[in-house]
């Protein structure tokens, strides 16, 4: 399985979908793009489309997550969590494939 969404992250995704009044069936898209200070960057977005030839579809705590097959290679075993504290706030990626990460945690080297 490429990624796993924690219950706390799923709750936040559902809150955003509801607050932004997104269409029913909106899914979280997780992807890797070239760039960032360490080589690859994590990306989160919204989609209603799933291409069965190019994408994998997962479900965690009532949230559908779409990952393209190319990104799956870099995300295999990754857990996405959500932090809402004084010291940090936002989604965090725990990627066992990352050999190096930048200080802000938004990019990595594989």
C-alpha positions as CSV (number, residue, x, y, z in Angstrom):
1,X,0.0,0.0,0.0
2,X,1.5,3.3,-1.1
3,X,0.2,5.6,1.7
4,X,-1.8,5.4,4.9
5,X,-3.8,8.3,6.3
6,X,-4.1,8.5,10.1
7,X,-7.5,9.1,11.7
8,X,-6.5,12.6,12.7
9,X,-5.5,13.4,9.1
10,X,-8.7,11.9,7.7
11,X,-10.7,14.1,10.2
12,X,-8.9,17.2,8.9
13,X,-9.5,16.2,5.3
14,X,-13.2,15.8,5.9
15,X,-13.3,19.1,7.8
16,X,-11.7,20.9,4.8
17,X,-14.0,19.3,2.3
18,X,-17.1,20.3,4.3
19,X,-15.8,23.8,5.1
20,X,-15.0,24.5,1.4
21,X,-18.3,23.0,0.3
22,X,-16.6,20.6,-2.1
23,X,-18.8,18.3,-4.3
24,X,-19.8,14.9,-3.0
25,X,-17.2,12.3,-4.1
26,X,-14.2,14.7,-3.7
27,X,-11.1,12.7,-3.1
28,X,-7.7,13.6,-1.7
29,X,-4.9,13.3,-4.3
30,X,-1.4,12.6,-3.0
31,X,1.5,13.0,-5.3
32,X,5.2,13.5,-5.7
33,X,6.7,16.1,-7.9
34,X,10.2,17.0,-8.9
35,X,11.5,20.0,-7.1
36,X,11.9,21.4,-3.6
37,X,15.2,21.9,-1.8
38,X,15.9,18.1,-1.5
39,X,14.8,16.9,-4.9
40,X,11.1,15.7,-4.6
41,X,8.1,17.5,-3.1
42,X,5.0,16.2,-1.6
43,X,1.7,17.4,-3.0
44,X,-1.9,17.3,-1.7
45,X,-4.8,18.3,-3.8
46,X,-8.4,17.5,-4.6
47,X,-9.9,15.4,-7.4
48,X,-13.1,13.7,-8.4
49,X,-11.4,11.8,-11.2
50,X,-9.7,8.4,-10.9
51,X,-7.9,6.9,-13.9
52,X,-7.8,3.1,-13.2
53,X,-4.9,2.7,-15.5
54,X,-2.7,5.4,-13.8
55,X,-4.1,5.7,-10.3
56,X,-4.6,3.6,-7.2
57,X,-7.6,4.3,-4.9
58,X,-7.5,3.8,-1.1
59,X,-10.0,4.5,1.7
60,X,-9.1,5.5,5.2
61,X,-11.6,6.5,7.9
62,X,-14.1,7.5,5.2
63,X,-11.7,9.5,3.1
64,X,-10.9,8.3,-0.5
65,X,-7.2,8.8,-1.4
66,X,-5.9,8.7,-4.9
67,X,-2.2,8.1,-5.7
68,X,-0.8,7.9,-9.2
69,X,1.4,4.9,-9.8
70,X,4.6,6.8,-10.4
71,X,4.2,8.6,-7.0
72,X,3.4,5.3,-5.4
73,X,7.0,4.2,-6.0
74,X,8.3,7.0,-3.7
75,X,5.4,6.9,-1.2
76,X,5.3,3.2,-0.5
77,X,4.8,2.8,3.3
78,X,4.3,6.5,3.9
79,X,2.0,7.6,6.7
80,X,0.3,11.0,6.4
81,X,-0.6,12.5,9.8
82,X,-2.0,15.9,10.8
83,X,-0.6,18.1,13.6
84,X,-2.5,20.9,15.3
85,X,-0.2,22.2,18.0
86,X,1.6,25.3,19.1
87,X,4.9,24.0,17.7
88,X,3.6,22.8,14.3
89,X,0.4,22.7,12.3
90,X,-0.4,20.9,9.1
91,X,0.0,17.6,7.3
92,X,3.2,15.6,8.0
93,X,4.6,12.8,5.9
94,X,6.5,10.0,7.5
95,X,8.2,8.4,4.5
96,X,10.5,5.4,5.1
97,X,11.9,5.8,1.6
98,X,13.3,9.3,2.3
99,X,17.0,9.2,2.7
100,X,17.2,13.0,3.4
101,X,14.5,15.6,4.2
102,X,14.7,19.3,4.1
103,X,14.2,21.3,7.4
104,X,10.6,22.2,6.6
105,X,9.7,18.6,5.8
106,X,8.0,19.3,2.5
107,X,10.7,17.8,0.3
108,X,13.0,14.8,0.3
109,X,15.6,12.7,-1.5
110,X,15.0,9.1,-2.3
